[in-house]
Amino acid sequence: MTNKFLFFFLLAAVTFAACNKSDRKMTNDQLQMTNALLVRIAEIEVNEGYLEEYLAAAHNVGTKSVESEEGVICIFPMQVKDSPNTIRILEIYRDEEAYQAHLQTPHFLEYKQGTLHMVKSLQLVATEPLAPEAMPMIFKKY
């Protein structure tokens, strides 16, 4: 099983576990807000020799984005254990507007421009949550 499939499997398991443990019903407003979420995974391959510098930049932009942008629900960078130069970033935005605003922030622009030479490849994978009713509970559990 590849790391990518393992990641999706674990994300689905957490989502379904949260859903199964809850008797709560979502209101129509909550469901509409959840359906508006923009959820994606950035798949990044870092060029040799730039890993430590890239990891610091990814940590910085993720932290600043979550702390300072109301529309950024989650930016969670992860390093693939068996392939250290492979980075996955789970990104969850309140909606498309929040994502577009994020792209214009000084901290994101600094990250993007400062890491261009470090990135061998980048793929943005758009996703559809399989259990959107569980989304509001995921971070409460932490």
Biotite code that builds the C-alpha atoms (Angstrom):
import biotite.structure as struc

atoms = struc.array([
    struc.Atom([0.000, 0.000, 0.000], chain_id="A", res_id=1, res_name="MET", atom_name="CA", element="C"),
    struc.Atom([1.520, 3.349, -0.992], chain_id="A", res_id=2, res_name="THR", atom_name="CA", element="C"),
    struc.Atom([1.817, 6.241, 1.426], chain_id="A", res_id=3, res_name="ASN", atom_name="CA", element="C"),
    struc.Atom([-0.753, 8.216, -0.548], chain_id="A", res_id=4, res_name="LYS", atom_name="CA", element="C"),
    struc.Atom([-3.370, 5.484, -0.245], chain_id="A", res_id=5, res_name="PHE", atom_name="CA", element="C"),
    struc.Atom([-2.515, 4.944, 3.419], chain_id="A", res_id=6, res_name="LEU", atom_name="CA", element="C"),
    struc.Atom([-3.030, 8.653, 4.086], chain_id="A", res_id=7, res_name="PHE", atom_name="CA", element="C"),
    struc.Atom([-6.458, 8.651, 2.394], chain_id="A", res_id=8, res_name="PHE", atom_name="CA", element="C"),
    struc.Atom([-7.420, 5.455, 4.227], chain_id="A", res_id=9, res_name="PHE", atom_name="CA", element="C"),
    struc.Atom([-6.482, 6.932, 7.607], chain_id="A", res_id=10, res_name="LEU", atom_name="CA", element="C"),
    struc.Atom([-8.273, 10.211, 6.865], chain_id="A", res_id=11, res_name="LEU", atom_name="CA", element="C"),
    struc.Atom([-11.413, 8.315, 5.886], chain_id="A", res_id=12, res_name="ALA", atom_name="CA", element="C"),
    struc.Atom([-11.179, 6.102, 8.989], chain_id="A", res_id=13, res_name="ALA", atom_name="CA", element="C"),
    struc.Atom([-10.920, 9.113, 11.310], chain_id="A", res_id=14, res_name="VAL", atom_name="CA", element="C"),
    struc.Atom([-13.819, 10.818, 9.577], chain_id="A", res_id=15, res_name="THR", atom_name="CA", element="C"),
    struc.Atom([-16.067, 7.757, 9.711], chain_id="A", res_id=16, res_name="PHE", atom_name="CA", element="C"),
    struc.Atom([-15.109, 7.000, 13.327], chain_id="A", res_id=17, res_name="ALA", atom_name="CA", element="C"),
    struc.Atom([-16.061, 10.520, 14.339], chain_id="A", res_id=18, res_name="ALA", atom_name="CA", element="C"),
    struc.Atom([-19.315, 10.187, 12.438], chain_id="A", res_id=19, res_name="CYS", atom_name="CA", element="C"),
    struc.Atom([-20.231, 6.844, 13.998], chain_id="A", res_id=20, res_name="ASN", atom_name="CA", element="C"),
    struc.Atom([-19.628, 8.045, 17.573], chain_id="A", res_id=21, res_name="LYS", atom_name="CA", element="C"),
    struc.Atom([-21.944, 11.002, 17.253], chain_id="A", res_id=22, res_name="SER", atom_name="CA", element="C"),
    struc.Atom([-25.704, 11.129, 17.616], chain_id="A", res_id=23, res_name="ASP", atom_name="CA", element="C"),
    struc.Atom([-25.711, 14.805, 16.685], chain_id="A", res_id=24, res_name="ARG", atom_name="CA", element="C"),
    struc.Atom([-27.536, 15.958, 13.601], chain_id="A", res_id=25, res_name="LYS", atom_name="CA", element="C"),
    struc.Atom([-26.194, 18.875, 11.639], chain_id="A", res_id=26, res_name="MET", atom_name="CA", element="C"),
    struc.Atom([-28.388, 21.875, 11.095], chain_id="A", res_id=27, res_name="THR", atom_name="CA", element="C"),
    struc.Atom([-28.979, 22.987, 7.516], chain_id="A", res_id=28, res_name="ASN", atom_name="CA", element="C"),
    struc.Atom([-26.672, 25.967, 8.121], chain_id="A", res_id=29, res_name="ASP", atom_name="CA", element="C"),
    struc.Atom([-23.880, 23.693, 9.377], chain_id="A", res_id=30, res_name="GLN", atom_name="CA", element="C"),
    struc.Atom([-24.308, 21.349, 6.425], chain_id="A", res_id=31, res_name="LEU", atom_name="CA", element="C"),
    struc.Atom([-24.190, 24.263, 3.965], chain_id="A", res_id=32, res_name="GLN", atom_name="CA", element="C"),
    struc.Atom([-21.030, 25.613, 5.616], chain_id="A", res_id=33, res_name="MET", atom_name="CA", element="C"),
    struc.Atom([-19.434, 22.165, 5.527], chain_id="A", res_id=34, res_name="THR", atom_name="CA", element="C"),
    struc.Atom([-20.363, 21.691, 1.882], chain_id="A", res_id=35, res_name="ASN", atom_name="CA", element="C"),
    struc.Atom([-18.675, 25.032, 1.084], chain_id="A", res_id=36, res_name="ALA", atom_name="CA", element="C"),
    struc.Atom([-15.337, 23.854, 2.528], chain_id="A", res_id=37, res_name="LEU", atom_name="CA", element="C"),
    struc.Atom([-12.475, 23.684, 0.092], chain_id="A", res_id=38, res_name="LEU", atom_name="CA", element="C"),
    struc.Atom([-10.355, 20.647, 0.986], chain_id="A", res_id=39, res_name="VAL", atom_name="CA", element="C"),
    struc.Atom([-7.228, 19.766, -0.907], chain_id="A", res_id=40, res_name="ARG", atom_name="CA", element="C"),
    struc.Atom([-3.940, 17.978, -0.553], chain_id="A", res_id=41, res_name="ILE", atom_name="CA", element="C"),
    struc.Atom([-0.745, 19.506, -1.876], chain_id="A", res_id=42, res_name="ALA", atom_name="CA", element="C"),
    struc.Atom([1.743, 16.836, -2.956], chain_id="A", res_id=43, res_name="GLU", atom_name="CA", element="C"),
    struc.Atom([5.250, 18.267, -3.074], chain_id="A", res_id=44, res_name="ILE", atom_name="CA", element="C"),
    struc.Atom([8.617, 16.771, -3.997], chain_id="A", res_id=45, res_name="GLU", atom_name="CA", element="C"),
    struc.Atom([11.501, 18.849, -2.614], chain_id="A", res_id=46, res_name="VAL", atom_name="CA", element="C"),
    struc.Atom([14.778, 19.118, -4.529], chain_id="A", res_id=47, res_name="ASN", atom_name="CA", element="C"),
    struc.Atom([17.832, 17.500, -2.927], chain_id="A", res_id=48, res_name="GLU", atom_name="CA", element="C"),
    struc.Atom([19.768, 19.868, -0.695], chain_id="A", res_id=49, res_name="GLY", atom_name="CA", element="C"),
    struc.Atom([16.784, 22.042, 0.230], chain_id="A", res_id=50, res_name="TYR", atom_name="CA", element="C"),
    struc.Atom([14.840, 19.817, 2.599], chain_id="A", res_id=51, res_name="LEU", atom_name="CA", element="C"),
    struc.Atom([15.583, 21.538, 5.929], chain_id="A", res_id=52, res_name="GLU", atom_name="CA", element="C"),
    struc.Atom([15.021, 24.984, 4.439], chain_id="A", res_id=53, res_name="GLU", atom_name="CA", element="C"),
    struc.Atom([11.749, 23.873, 2.823], chain_id="A", res_id=54, res_name="TYR", atom_name="CA", element="C"),
    struc.Atom([10.472, 22.244, 6.023], chain_id="A", res_id=55, res_name="LEU", atom_name="CA", element="C"),
    struc.Atom([11.073, 25.472, 7.941], chain_id="A", res_id=56, res_name="ALA", atom_name="CA", element="C"),
    struc.Atom([9.222, 27.507, 5.299], chain_id="A", res_id=57, res_name="ALA", atom_name="CA", element="C"),
    struc.Atom([6.266, 25.079, 5.236], chain_id="A", res_id=58, res_name="ALA", atom_name="CA", element="C"),
    struc.Atom([6.034, 25.118, 9.024], chain_id="A", res_id=59, res_name="HIS", atom_name="CA", element="C"),
    struc.Atom([6.131, 28.913, 9.059], chain_id="A", res_id=60, res_name="ASN", atom_name="CA", element="C"),
    struc.Atom([3.445, 29.472, 6.419], chain_id="A", res_id=61, res_name="VAL", atom_name="CA", element="C"),
    struc.Atom([1.176, 26.817, 7.931], chain_id="A", res_id=62, res_name="GLY", atom_name="CA", element="C"),
    struc.Atom([1.426, 28.294, 11.410], chain_id="A", res_id=63, res_name="THR", atom_name="CA", element="C"),
    struc.Atom([0.949, 31.903, 10.283], chain_id="A", res_id=64, res_name="LYS", atom_name="CA", element="C"),
    struc.Atom([-1.977, 31.011, 8.047], chain_id="A", res_id=65, res_name="SER", atom_name="CA", element="C"),
    struc.Atom([-3.925, 29.150, 10.731], chain_id="A", res_id=66, res_name="VAL", atom_name="CA", element="C"),
    struc.Atom([-3.146, 31.789, 13.371], chain_id="A", res_id=67, res_name="GLU", atom_name="CA", element="C"),
    struc.Atom([-3.965, 34.867, 11.311], chain_id="A", res_id=68, res_name="SER", atom_name="CA", element="C"),
    struc.Atom([-6.532, 33.904, 8.670], chain_id="A", res_id=69, res_name="GLU", atom_name="CA", element="C"),
    struc.Atom([-10.066, 33.247, 9.852], chain_id="A", res_id=70, res_name="GLU", atom_name="CA", element="C"),
    struc.Atom([-10.929, 31.356, 6.667], chain_id="A", res_id=71, res_name="GLY", atom_name="CA", element="C"),
    struc.Atom([-8.035, 28.911, 7.018], chain_id="A", res_id=72, res_name="VAL", atom_name="CA", element="C"),
    struc.Atom([-9.361, 25.945, 8.982], chain_id="A", res_id=73, res_name="ILE", atom_name="CA", element="C"),
    struc.Atom([-6.278, 23.768, 8.616], chain_id="A", res_id=74, res_name="CYS", atom_name="CA", element="C"),
    struc.Atom([-2.896, 23.766, 6.930], chain_id="A", res_id=75, res_name="ILE", atom_name="CA", element="C"),
    struc.Atom([-1.210, 20.602, 8.102], chain_id="A", res_id=76, res_name="PHE", atom_name="CA", element="C"),
    struc.Atom([2.150, 19.875, 6.450], chain_id="A", res_id=77, res_name="PRO", atom_name="CA", element="C"),
    struc.Atom([3.468, 16.313, 6.764], chain_id="A", res_id=78, res_name="MET", atom_name="CA", element="C"),
    struc.Atom([6.642, 14.577, 5.663], chain_id="A", res_id=79, res_name="GLN", atom_name="CA", element="C"),
    struc.Atom([6.375, 11.065, 4.223], chain_id="A", res_id=80, res_name="VAL", atom_name="CA", element="C"),
    struc.Atom([8.457, 8.850, 6.527], chain_id="A", res_id=81, res_name="LYS", atom_name="CA", element="C"),
    struc.Atom([9.844, 6.541, 3.835], chain_id="A", res_id=82, res_name="ASP", atom_name="CA", element="C"),
    struc.Atom([10.496, 9.402, 1.412], chain_id="A", res_id=83, res_name="SER", atom_name="CA", element="C"),
    struc.Atom([11.723, 12.456, 3.362], chain_id="A", res_id=84, res_name="PRO", atom_name="CA", element="C"),
    struc.Atom([11.717, 14.781, 0.336], chain_id="A", res_id=85, res_name="ASN", atom_name="CA", element="C"),
    struc.Atom([8.030, 14.056, -0.202], chain_id="A", res_id=86, res_name="THR", atom_name="CA", element="C"),
    struc.Atom([5.698, 16.455, 1.582], chain_id="A", res_id=87, res_name="ILE", atom_name="CA", element="C"),
    struc.Atom([1.917, 16.320, 1.833], chain_id="A", res_id=88, res_name="ARG", atom_name="CA", element="C"),
    struc.Atom([-0.071, 19.304, 3.062], chain_id="A", res_id=89, res_name="ILE", atom_name="CA", element="C"),
    struc.Atom([-3.705, 18.888, 4.060], chain_id="A", res_id=90, res_name="LEU", atom_name="CA", element="C"),
    struc.Atom([-5.416, 22.222, 3.423], chain_id="A", res_id=91, res_name="GLU", atom_name="CA", element="C"),
    struc.Atom([-8.952, 23.066, 4.558], chain_id="A", res_id=92, res_name="ILE", atom_name="CA", element="C"),
    struc.Atom([-10.439, 26.480, 3.821], chain_id="A", res_id=93, res_name="TYR", atom_name="CA", element="C"),
    struc.Atom([-13.837, 27.836, 4.848], chain_id="A", res_id=94, res_name="ARG", atom_name="CA", element="C"),
    struc.Atom([-14.672, 28.363, 1.167], chain_id="A", res_id=95, res_name="ASP", atom_name="CA", element="C"),
    struc.Atom([-13.204, 29.337, -2.199], chain_id="A", res_id=96, res_name="GLU", atom_name="CA", element="C"),
    struc.Atom([-13.118, 33.003, -1.167], chain_id="A", res_id=97, res_name="GLU", atom_name="CA", element="C"),
    struc.Atom([-10.981, 32.184, 1.897], chain_id="A", res_id=98, res_name="ALA", atom_name="CA", element="C"),
    struc.Atom([-8.590, 30.190, -0.306], chain_id="A", res_id=99, res_name="TYR", atom_name="CA", element="C"),
    struc.Atom([-8.257, 33.036, -2.796], chain_id="A", res_id=100, res_name="GLN", atom_name="CA", element="C"),
    struc.Atom([-7.620, 35.491, 0.078], chain_id="A", res_id=101, res_name="ALA", atom_name="CA", element="C"),
    struc.Atom([-4.943, 33.132, 1.459], chain_id="A", res_id=102, res_name="HIS", atom_name="CA", element="C"),
    struc.Atom([-3.106, 33.209, -1.866], chain_id="A", res_id=103, res_name="LEU", atom_name="CA", element="C"),
    struc.Atom([-2.737, 37.009, -1.529], chain_id="A", res_id=104, res_name="GLN", atom_name="CA", element="C"),
    struc.Atom([-1.362, 37.125, 2.030], chain_id="A", res_id=105, res_name="THR", atom_name="CA", element="C"),
    struc.Atom([2.208, 38.329, 2.553], chain_id="A", res_id=106, res_name="PRO", atom_name="CA", element="C"),
    struc.Atom([3.212, 35.125, 4.379], chain_id="A", res_id=107, res_name="HIS", atom_name="CA", element="C"),
    struc.Atom([1.936, 32.883, 1.567], chain_id="A", res_id=108, res_name="PHE", atom_name="CA", element="C"),
    struc.Atom([3.547, 35.014, -1.152], chain_id="A", res_id=109, res_name="LEU", atom_name="CA", element="C"),
    struc.Atom([6.851, 34.965, 0.767], chain_id="A", res_id=110, res_name="GLU", atom_name="CA", element="C"),
    struc.Atom([6.608, 31.165, 1.081], chain_id="A", res_id=111, res_name="TYR", atom_name="CA", element="C"),
    struc.Atom([5.692, 30.677, -2.582], chain_id="A", res_id=112, res_name="LYS", atom_name="CA", element="C"),
    struc.Atom([8.399, 32.931, -3.986], chain_id="A", res_id=113, res_name="GLN", atom_name="CA", element="C"),
    struc.Atom([10.995, 31.762, -1.470], chain_id="A", res_id=114, res_name="GLY", atom_name="CA", element="C"),
    struc.Atom([10.510, 28.055, -2.165], chain_id="A", res_id=115, res_name="THR", atom_name="CA", element="C"),
    struc.Atom([10.097, 27.984, -5.962], chain_id="A", res_id=116, res_name="LEU", atom_name="CA", element="C"),
    struc.Atom([13.691, 26.823, -6.472], chain_id="A", res_id=117, res_name="HIS", atom_name="CA", element="C"),
    struc.Atom([13.282, 24.164, -3.756], chain_id="A", res_id=118, res_name="MET", atom_name="CA", element="C"),
    struc.Atom([10.266, 22.416, -5.290], chain_id="A", res_id=119, res_name="VAL", atom_name="CA", element="C"),
    struc.Atom([10.878, 19.677, -7.846], chain_id="A", res_id=120, res_name="LYS", atom_name="CA", element="C"),
    struc.Atom([7.161, 19.022, -8.355], chain_id="A", res_id=121, res_name="SER", atom_name="CA", element="C"),
    struc.Atom([3.827, 20.215, -7.003], chain_id="A", res_id=122, res_name="LEU", atom_name="CA", element="C"),
    struc.Atom([0.395, 18.745, -7.506], chain_id="A", res_id=123, res_name="GLN", atom_name="CA", element="C"),
    struc.Atom([-2.762, 20.152, -5.907], chain_id="A", res_id=124, res_name="LEU", atom_name="CA", element="C"),
    struc.Atom([-5.340, 17.414, -5.424], chain_id="A", res_id=125, res_name="VAL", atom_name="CA", element="C"),
    struc.Atom([-8.906, 18.633, -4.998], chain_id="A", res_id=126, res_name="ALA", atom_name="CA", element="C"),
    struc.Atom([-11.003, 16.364, -2.795], chain_id="A", res_id=127, res_name="THR", atom_name="CA", element="C"),
    struc.Atom([-14.609, 15.785, -1.792], chain_id="A", res_id=128, res_name="GLU", atom_name="CA", element="C"),
    struc.Atom([-15.185, 14.830, 1.863], chain_id="A", res_id=129, res_name="PRO", atom_name="CA", element="C"),
    struc.Atom([-16.972, 11.479, 2.085], chain_id="A", res_id=130, res_name="LEU", atom_name="CA", element="C"),
    struc.Atom([-18.659, 12.263, 5.405], chain_id="A", res_id=131, res_name="ALA", atom_name="CA", element="C"),
    struc.Atom([-19.141, 16.050, 5.481], chain_id="A", res_id=132, res_name="PRO", atom_name="CA", element="C"),
    struc.Atom([-21.375, 15.778, 8.541], chain_id="A", res_id=133, res_name="GLU", atom_name="CA", element="C"),
    struc.Atom([-18.352, 14.630, 10.547], chain_id="A", res_id=134, res_name="ALA", atom_name="CA", element="C"),
    struc.Atom([-16.146, 17.574, 9.597], chain_id="A", res_id=135, res_name="MET", atom_name="CA", element="C"),
    struc.Atom([-17.263, 19.905, 12.428], chain_id="A", res_id=136, res_name="PRO", atom_name="CA", element="C"),
    struc.Atom([-16.352, 17.219, 14.977], chain_id="A", res_id=137, res_name="MET", atom_name="CA", element="C"),
    struc.Atom([-12.847, 16.372, 13.756], chain_id="A", res_id=138, res_name="ILE", atom_name="CA", element="C"),
    struc.Atom([-10.981, 19.207, 15.444], chain_id="A", res_id=139, res_name="PHE", atom_name="CA", element="C"),
    struc.Atom([-13.178, 19.208, 18.570], chain_id="A", res_id=140, res_name="LYS", atom_name="CA", element="C"),
    struc.Atom([-11.893, 15.722, 19.335], chain_id="A", res_id=141, res_name="LYS", atom_name="CA", element="C"),
    struc.Atom([-8.319, 16.961, 19.494], chain_id="A", res_id=142, res_name="TYR", atom_name="CA", element="C"),
])
